[in-house]
Structure formats: structure tokens, C-alpha cells
Amino acid sequence: MAKRDDQPNRRISEKVSIGDIDPMFLYGHHDCNLTRIEERFGVKVTARGEQITFQGENENVRNVSRLFGRLLEHIQQGYHPDNFDLVSTLEYLDLSSSPQSELDQRERISELQVMGSPVVLASDKKVIKAKTAGQQNYVIAIRECDIVFSIGPAGTGKTYLAVAMALAALKGKEADRIILVRPAVEAGESLGFLPGDMEEKIDPYLRPLYDALYDMLPAEKLRRLLAVRTIEIAPLAYMRGRTLSQSFVILDEAQNTTTNQMKMFLTRLGMGSKAVVNGDITQIDLPDLKSSGLVQIQYILAGVKGIEFVYLTEKDVVRHRLVKDIIKAYDQHENGNTLNNGKTPLDPES
């Protein structure tokens, strides 16, 4: 045994029995969950009936086998979430087992159940829930505060969860309408030179908001809500002079607002309304990065009661597994890729 532990790169094989647990629950449709395990943990996974075989390098196989064993224990003790996300759950188990965040078994089961519950929206098309601890904190902040700022990289669910919460508020009659706002910064908010009527001009900049809505609502129902303006999607420039009451308002891509635009947007909020402001301050398209309203607002509104700032990280990314690695690589490049003499590796004299 000791010899095997001294050879971390040696290829091994380990088998785990799932017992009487429904294979479809674990494996997913067409074994999609097992494919994701292979991508995430670098092992080959073979499932036959109630038995799963992991093959690969010693360390990888032992890690995923250990996590899978712990997951099976939790399931046998009552953990049965809807829309089961196997890889995210295994990652959470891995994190919760670290010495810095050691939790007893009961607390781990409780947290797993919270993450696995449909905490956001049960729509006509799907059940939407927070998939990470950061996303869970984001959802709780939106529920408890009238103004929430969410700052984090791409793929962390900033817009998607905000739209889901807005639809939940509309469904629960907590809001009379939803207003989704985006700056059309790539065109400098001057859209006259683009072809087509105004709707055709601004549509490309608002398309991500439509995509989120179509993912959650049947097309006919969404068209009806848009037609009667229960759901409204508009460029930020169209907000000036309005008062938005009994509304759930979302400002997306807020890193591309100026300080004056941010002030204009926040002062539109009327009685009974809630605002969620999202953005990624590493992807500012303004000529002067320091002029970003989302950057400035962190200092201007710091400590104001009723306003919450939520910071998401690469750990909250729920897109392709490589997105996390891409974000981390960019962070390392921007923060640590400078030589001792102050020159970057691309400097001709370095």
C-alpha cells in the first residue's frame, strides 16, 4: 500500500457500488453526469448497472472515489435534490472536507440540501436554483434587500439568477412588472448609424436578456408579457426621467455605465420596487476604466443600510469547466505576470 501511495501518477482502477440508488438519478440522461466527471476529475468512468469503475492516475481516482463514497452516504441519509448536479455536489463535498472549513456530518447534509433545493424559480420550463454557495448568498441578498449589486466574472449566474428572481417576484405578485436594462456601450448609446428601426438597432445589445427569458418561459407567454409591457427590455438611455414603481428592475453589464448614468438609474427607483445591478469590472468597455459607475459605486454606497454588495468568483462559474481556468489564468496574467525589473514578458527589452 505504501508503495502505491509513493507513485501518485501510476494508473489504477477502483470500483464503487451504488447499491439500491436509482442509476438514472446519479448517471443522468445518456450518462451525461458521468461524462462531466471525466472532464472535471480527469478519470475514465464506466458504469454497469449498480457498479461504477474509475480509471486513471492514482491521485485522481482515489479523490473522486472518496468523494463519490461520501456522496452515497449522504444520499442514503436522505439527500435527494431535484435537478441533481453531480459534479457541483462533488466539488462542494471536496471543499467542505478541507481543514479550514471542517463541518460535522449534520451540517454538511444541511448545506447540501439547501444547495439542492429549488430556491429560485419553478417556471413552466424548468426548476432554477443556486448551484454554488456564492450564488446562494446572492439569492438571499436579493430576497432581503431592495438594492443589490452583484460583481463577478462571466458565467457566475449574475444575470440569469436575477432574471429568475424577477420572474419569481412577478409570479408571487411581489412586483407588477419587470424592467431589464442594459447600456448599449459598444455603439456609444448613439445608435443612429445602425440599419433598421430602433428595435432592430438595439436588439443585439439586449439579446442576452431575451435569451435568459426564453430559457425560463414558453415563447408564447413571453411574447404576451412583452406585448403588454409587463416585461420591458430597454437601453439604459431610455430610463432618464422615469419613475419605476412596483417594479423589479435589473441593470445588466453595469460596468459599462458612467458614474452619472449609475446615479440616474438608481434614482429611478420608486415605491415598492427592487433593483439588482450586475457587472464584471474586469470587462469594462469604457474609454476610461476609472469612470465606470460600477467601480465608483462600491465606494459611494459603502455602508448604506438596505444595499448589499455580493462578490462572485471563479468558484461560482457554472459554465464549461474551462471557463473557471480561463478566468483564473487572466487574473494571474494581470496580477502576477510582471518581471522584477517592472517589464512584462512581452516587452522587447525584457
C-alpha positions, 0 to 999 in steps of 0.5 A: 500500500505504501508503495502505491501511495509513493507513485501518485501518477501510476494508473489504477482502477477502483470500483464503487457500488451504488447499491439500491440508488436509482442509476438514472438519478446519479448517471443522468440522461445518456450518462451525461453526469458521468461524462462531466466527471471525466472532464472535471476529475480527469478519470475514465468512468464506466458504469454497469448497472449498480457498479461504477469503475474509475480509471486513471492516475492514482491521485485522481481516482482515489479523490473522486472515489472518496468523494463519490463514497461520501456522496452515497452516504449522504444520499442514503441519509436522505439527500435527494435534490431535484435537478441533481448536479453531480459534479457541483455536489462533488466539488462542494463535498471536496471543499467542505472536507478541507481543514479550514472549513471542517463541518460535522456530518449534520451540517454538511447534509444541511448545506447540501440540501439547501444547495439542492433545493429549488430556491429560485424559480419553478417556471413552466420550463424548468426548476432554477436554483443556486448551484454554488454557495456564492450564488446562494448568498446572492439569492438571499441578498436579493430576497432581503434587500431592495438594492443589490449589486452583484460583481463577478466574472462571466458565467457566475449566474449574475444575470440569469439568477436575477432574471429568475428572481424577477420572474419569481417576484412577478409570479408571487405578485411581489412586483407588477412588472419587470424592467431589464436594462442594459447600456448599449456601450459598444455603439456609444448609446448613439445608435443612429448609424445602425440599419433598421428601426430602433428595435432592430438597432438595439436588439443585439445589445439586449439579446442576452436578456431575451435569451435568459427569458426564453430559457425560463418561459414558453415563447408564447407567454413571453411574447404576451408579457412583452406585448403588454409591457409587463416585461420591458427590455430597454437601453439604459438611455431610455430610463432618464426621467422615469419613475419605476414603481412596483417594479423589479428592475435589473441593470445588466453589464453595469460596468459599462455605465458612467458614474452619472448614468449609475446615479440616474438609474438608481434614482429611478427607483420608486415605491415598492420596487427592487433593483439588482445591478450586475457587472464584471469590472474586469470587462469594462468597455469604457474609454476610461476604466476609472469612470465606470459607475460600477467601480465608483459605486462600491465606494459611494454606497459603502455602508448604506443600510438596505444595499448589499454588495455580493462578490462572485468568483471563479468558484461560482462559474457554472459554465464549461469547466474551462471557463473557471481556468480561463478566468483564473489564468487572466487574473494571474496574467494581470496580477502576477505576470510582471518581471522584477525589473517592472517589464512584462514578458512581452516587452522587447527589452525584457 
